[in-house]
Amino acid sequence: MPKRLPVLLGIFVTKPTCQATTISLMQSAAPALHLRRPLLWGLLGLALLALGLLSAQPLSPEGRFALKMIPHHAQAVELARILERRAADQNLRYFARDVAQTQQAQINQMRGWLPWWRQLTIGLERPGAQAAAAMGMASAQEVAELLAMQGPAAETHFLQLMIRHHQGALPMIERGLAEVTSEGLPRRLIEAMGQSQAAEIQTMQRWLAERGGQPLPFDPNAMPNHGH
């Protein structure tokens, strides 16, 4: 018999043995995985419970402001980025880019006012439809309409939405200044938000009038008074 034949026979003999060993190891590990699964679910439940208890802890005045303003700013960033890709007017494209960059930077600053457990959940917390409307935020349908537009139509719709959006922010800013009384970076940033958004409202109202558009109705008195 040639010398290579025993080697080949050895390969064919040992291959099923290796497969059997692998199957045996998997079968022996299955009960261990089955026993660990309830433990993993229990640990996950405890982590969620701890996170819920932490979330119930009172926040600082600037933290309460950030909790409301971050989702509001996030939609402004979304609307501005939508328009930047659709506007025909170069000045309006630059304006949209500035709004997106400025408000995203402010979001990053406000996140630092929140404790770490709130930073984990802030992206998941969005105001309900009634609260969002009271804050001047665009509805899902209005955002979808903007996405379907191009050029002048998108510019006009964006200006209508963003004017109302800024108008909704001003009462929130006033409330924030009434609560954040200590001098420091949070209060200075809130003051800067109020000044810049009031000025931007005037600019956008002028642009909207030049396009023959009408502002959307907004009632600042409809702003809900959230308890803390």
ROMIFI-962047 format. One record per residue: residue in one letter; x, y, z of N, C-alpha, C in turn. Coordinates in steps of 0.02 Angstrom, whole numbers, plus 50000, padded with zeros to 5 digits. Example, Ala and Ser with C-alpha at 12.3 -4.5 7.8 and 13.67 -1.06 7.14 Angstrom:
A506604971650390506154977550390506604983550390/S506424988850354506844994750357506455000250394/
This chain:
M500434994050000500005000050000500445006150000/P500265011249960500685017349959500675020650028/K501215024550042501285027550108500745032850121/R500485036150070500005041450081499315038850099/L499185032450084498515029750095498325029650169/P498765027350214498575027550286498425034550310/V498795039350284498665046250304497975048350283/L497785046850221497125048550197496585044950235/L496715038550250496225034750290496145037750359/G496705040250385496665043350452496245049650451/I496285053350397495885059450390495145057750388/F494975052750347494265050850340493995047850404/V494415044750443494195041650506494085046850559/T494545051750563494515056550617494015062150605/K493825063550542493365069050528492685068150561/P492355062350555491725061350591491805062050666/T492385059750692492495060350764492505067550786/C492825072050747492845079150763492145082050762/Q491735080250712491065082750708490655080550769/A490745074350788490385071850846490585075550909/T491235076950915491475080650973491175087550976/T491145090950917490855097750914490125097650934/I489745092850908489035092250925488955090950999/S489385086751027489355085151098489475091251141/L489965095451121490105101551159489525106451156/M489215107051096488645111551090488055109251132/Q487945102551134487395099951174487525101051249/S488145100351269488305101351340488255108651360/A488375113351311488345120451327487625123051327/A487175119651293486485122051288486145122851355/P486185117951402485855119051466486135125051504/A486795126351498487095132051533486815138551506/L486745138951439486455145051410485735145851431/H485375140151435484675140451455484595142851526/L485065140851569485045143051639485235150351647/R485685152851603485905159751609485395164751584/R484945162551540484475167251509484045170851561/P483725167351609483335170951660483765175851700/L484395173951713484835178351750484965184751711/L485075184151645485185190051604484575194551602/W483975191451595483365195351595483265198851663/G483445195451716483375198451783483835204451791/L484455203751767484925209351771484695215251729/L484415213751670484155219151627483575222651661/G483135218751694482575221751730482805226251786/L483315224051823483585228151877483895234651850/A484245234051793484555240051763484015245151742/L483465242651712482935247151691482585250251752/L482505246251805482205248951866482645254451896/A483295253151898483755258251925483745264551883/L483705263751816483685269551773483035273451783/G482485269951794481855273251808481865277151873/L482175274151925482225277651989482675283851983/L483215283251945483655288951936483295294551897/S482895292551847482545297551806482035301451847/A481805298451902481315301851944481635307051990/Q482295307251993482635312052036482545319152009/P482475324052054482375330952031482985333551993/L482845337851944483385340751904483515347951927/S484085350551907484245357551919483815361851873/P483745368351887483355372651843483595372451770/E484255372651760484505372351691484385365451661/G484395360251703484245353551679483525352951655/R483055355851692482355355751671482255359551606/F482615365151599482575368851536482845364651478/A483415361551489483725357451436483275351751415/L482935348751464482505342951449481955344751400/K481705350951404481185353151358481475355951293/M482035359551299482285363151241482675358651193/I482995353351217483385349151172482945346051117/P482365342951132481955340451076481705346051030/H481575351851058481365357551018481915359650970/H482515360350995483095361950953483215356550900/A483125350250920483255344750874482815345250812/Q482195347250821481765347950762481975353950719/A482205359350750482455364950711483045362850668/V483495358750696484065356150657483805351950599/E483315347750612483035343450560482735347650503/L482325352550520482005356750469482525360650429/A483035363350463483545367250428483945362850380/R484095356850400484475352350355484065350250296/I483415349450305482975347850249482985353650198/L482915359750222482895365450176483565366550142/E484105365450177484765366850148484865363050083/R484565357150077484635353050016484115354849963/R483635359249980483085360549934483015367949914/A483325372449951483225379649938483575381649873/A483245386149836483555389049777483915395449795/D483695398849847483985405149868484615403849909/Q485175406549887485815405249921485825408049992/N485535413950003485525416850070485125412450118/L484595409550093484185405250135484545398650150/R484935396250102485335390250115485855391550170/Y486185397350166486665399150217486325399950286/F485735402850285485355403750348485185396950378/A484935392450337484755385750361485365382150390/R485935382750356486545379550381486745382550448/D486685389150455486865392350518486405390150574/V485755389650560485275387350611485445380350633/A485585375950586485745369050603486375368650645/Q486905372050625487535371650661487475374850731/T487145380650735487085384150799486675380250849/Q486105377750826485665374250874485935367350892/Q486305364150846486625357850865487175359050917/A487545364350910488055366050960487725367551027/Q487155370951027486805372351089486525365951121/I486305361251079486085354751105486655351451143/N487245351451113487825348351145487985351551212/Q487915358251216488035361751279487495359951330/M486865359851309486325358351356486345351251382/R486595346651343486655339751367487095339451429/G487595343851432488035344051490487695346551553/W487095349451548486725351751606486315346051638/L486295340351604485895334751627486345329551660/P486095325951711486485320451739486555314851687/W487025310451698487195305451647486615301051629/W486175299351677485625294851661485105298251616/R485035304851623484595308451578484905309251509/Q485555309651506485895310051441485785303651401/L485695298051436485585291751401484885291451369/T484395294851399483705294151376483445300351339/I483825305751336483555311951309483355311251236/G483715307251197483535306351127482905302351117/L482675298651169482075294651164481455298351188/E481545304051221480995307751249480775313251201/R480165312751177479895317851132479225320251160/P479065326651153478425329151177477845326051139/G477275325351172476685322951138476435327951086/A475955325951047475715330150992475445336851018/Q475065336651072474775342851098475315347551126/A475775344651164476325348751192476765351551136/A476905347451085477315349751030476985355450993/A476335355050982475975360450947475985366750989/A475935366051056475955371951099476645375151099/M477165371351082477845374151077478015376351007/G477515376550963477635378950895477985373950850/M478025367650871478395362650832477965360250773/A478305358050720477975355550661477715348550674/S477135347050644476865340350649477235335750600/A477125329250607477435324450561477205325750489/Q476565327650481476305329050414476645335150383/E476755340350425477075346450399477795345050379/V478145340850417478835339050399478835335150333/A478355330450326478305326550265478165331050205/E477745336150214477605340750159478235344650139/L478635346650187479255350150171479735345550133/L479755339350152480195334550118479995333650045/A479355334450030479105333349962479175339549918/M479415345149946479465351349908480175352849886/Q480225357249836480865359549811480825367049797/G481395370449796481435377349774481005382149815/P480685386949781480295392149815479755389449861/A479425384049840478895381149882479175378649948/A479755375449946480075373050007480305378950050/E480545384250019480765390150056480195393250095/T479625394150061479045397250093478795392850151/H478735386450140478485381950192478975381650251/F479615381550237480115381650291480045387950333/L479995393750301479945400050337479325400050382/Q478765397550356478165397250396478265392850458/L478565387050447478665382350503479175385050553/M479715388050528480245390150574480065396450612/I479675400850582479435406750619479015404450678/R478545399950665478125397450720478535393650771/H479035389950747479475386050791479855390750838/H480135396150811480495401050852480005404550900/Q479415406150876478915409250920478755404750979/G478735398250967478615393551022479185393151071/A479795394551047480375394151091480405400051140/L480155405851120480225411851162479905411251231/P479285408551237479015407651304479415402651346/M479685397551313480105392651348480735396051375/I481015400551334481615404151355481465408851413/E480895412251409480695416751464480615412851529/R480305407051525480225402851585480905400551610/G481355398851564482025396651584482405402151620/L482355408251595482695413851628482395415351697/A481745414151705481425415151770481655410051821/E481855404051798482055398751844482805398351853/V483185399651800483915399451805484145406451824/T484165407751888484295414551912485035415951925/S485425410751937486135411851953486515413551889/E486975418351896487385420251838487875414551822/G487965413451758488415408151737488275406351664/L488615401351640488555399451569487845397451550/P487485393451590486795391651569486355397751557/R486355402451604485935408351596486155412551536/R486805413251526487045417151469486845413851403/L486865407251400486665403851339485925404551326/I485515404051379484795404951370484635412051347/E484985417051375484885423951352485075424651278/A485625421551258485845422051188485335418751142/M485035413251164484515409951124483935414751112/G483715418151165483155422651157483305428451110/Q483895431251116484075436851073484135434751000/S484465429150987484565426950918483915424750885/Q483495421250922482875418850892482385424550880/A482365429550924481935435350912482155439050849/A482805439850840483065443150780482925438950717/E482995432450722482875428050664482145428050644/I481695428750692480975429150676480855435150630/Q481135440850647481045446850606481325445850536/T481915442850531482215441550465481775436850424/M481545431550455481145426550419480465429450400/Q480175433750442479535436850424479625441250362/R480175444750357480305448850298480375444450235/W480755439050241480845434550184480185431350163/L479775429650213479125426550197478675431550161/A478675437850183478265443050150478495444150078/E479155443950067479425444849999479185439249952/R479045433449980478815427749940478045427349938/G477715432149967476985432249966476665427250013/G477055424650061476785419750107476475422950169/Q476065419150203475745421450264475995417150323/P476125420350381476355416350438475805411750463/L476015406250493475535401550522475305404250590/P474685402850608474445405250673474795401850731/F474925405650783475235402950843474985406850904/D474755403350954474505406451015474985404851072/P475395409651093475875408251147475535406651214/N474895408851221474535407451283474325400151289/A474395396451232474215389351234474775385051262/M475345388151278475905384451304475725381051370/P475755374351374475575370951436476075372551491/N475825372951551476255374251609476445367651640/H477015364951620477245358451644477465359051716/G477245354451756477475354251824478165351151829/H478535352551883479205349951891479215345451951/
